[in-house]
Amino acid sequence: MNMHKPIIVTNLQHHVFYVTDLERSRAFYTDLLDLQFSALNHPDSSAAMRLSQQEMRFFSFGFHHHDLCLVKHRKLQMDNGSMLHYCLAVRDPETFDAVRSRAQAMKLPIKEGRMLASAKPVARAFCVPDPDNHWIELIEELQP
């Protein structure tokens, strides 16, 4: 049993993951989620990124400098044949419908429901893969 005082986290502030093609991923995320481009390589990490032959692109939903960071790692091999994914929650039906319509217009394969059947029930959910097969789960949270 954990005897420490629980740490209260209000939200996950940003997500960083690897992609194979930054331009393709930029187009995908800006088209699907209307993310705004916020920066190229971060000034604090540019030297390290160059040494490791990596590039970064930062994107925002409009609340933080970045909510999503895409990293091109030239030596990393992608292996996304698992249930690894991230979930985005929305509270209004209009936003859920808008993203779903964009996914359909982009001709993305849509998996209905939650990524895991045992996940907490929500009003609606669907999942789509990005160009590198990172799964994005979009849920419409139940209203209180």
N, C-alpha and C positions, 0 to 999 in steps of 0.2 A: 504494500500500500504506500502511495506517495504521501509523505508527510510535509511536503512543501506547500506554501500558500499558492493557490492557482494563479496563473498569469492571465489577466484579462486582455484578450486581443479583440480589437474592434473590427478589423478587416485585414485581408491580405493586401498589402499596398501595391505590390507589383509582381510580375512573373517573368522569369528569364528562361529562354530555351533555345536550343540549337536548330538551325535550318540549313539546308543545302544551297539555297538560292535566295539571297536577300531581296532582289527586285521582285521575284515571283511571290514571295511571302508578303512583301509590302503591298502589292496589288491585292492579294487575297484578303488581308486583314482590313485594309482601308475600304474595300468594296463590301465585304460581309458585315463588318462591325462599325463602319464609319469612324475608325480610329484616325486620329490626327497625328501626322508625323511631327515629332518634337526635337529630335537631334540625331546626328551621326555619332560616331564614337565619343564616349564621355571623356571630358578633359582629364579627369583624374586617372583614367585607365588607358589612355591612348597609347602610351609608350609600351605598356605591358601587352596590349592587344596587338601592336605591330610586331613585337618580339615573338609572340605565339602565333602569328599569322591569322589573327581573328579580326573580324569586323563586327560592329554593332549598329543597330538601328533602334531608336526609341520611339514608342507610340503612346498616345494618351487618349483617354475617353473625355478629357477636358478638366479633370480635377487635380491631377498631379503632373509633375514633369513627365513621368512615364508610368504607365500601367502595365505595359508589355515591352520587353526588350528581346529582340531577335539577334542571335549571335551566329555568324557564319564561322565555323571552325573547320579549317581545311583538312585536318587529319582525322577528325571524328567520323566514324561510320554510323549511319543512322540505323537504328533497330527499333522499330515501333510496332511490332507485331503483338503487342500486349494490350492490356486494358488501361495503360497509362493515359491520363487525360486531365483536363482541367474543366471546371464548371463555372459558368457565368450565370448569375441569378438576376432576373428582372422582376419587377412587381406589377407592371401594367401590361395588359393584353396587347395593346397597340405596338409596344416595342417588340414583344415576342413575335407577333405576326409580321412585323417589318423585317426582322432578321430572317425568319423562316422564308418569307417571299424572296429576299435577296439570295438565300441559299438555293432556292428552287430556280431562280433566274440564272444563277451561276452553274446550274446543272450538277450540283453536288449530291453525292449519295447521302440520303437522310435516313438515319436510324431512329425510329420512333421510340419514345420513352426514355427512361433513365439508362445510363451506362451500366449500372448494376441493378438488377431487379430488387435487391434488398435495400436499396437506398430509400431515404425518407420520402414519403409521398409528397408530390407537388401538384399544382393545378395542371400543368402541361410540361412536356420535356421532349427534346430531340437532340441528336448528336450528329455532327458532321466532321469529316477529317479535313485537316489543312493540307497543303501541297506536300508536306513531309510526313503525312499520316499521324500527326498529333491530333487526337480527338478533342473536339470542343463540345461540351455538353451545355446546352442552354435550357434553363428551367424558368418557368413562371411560378414564383412562390405563391402559396395560398395566402389569401388576404385574411388578416385576423378577424 
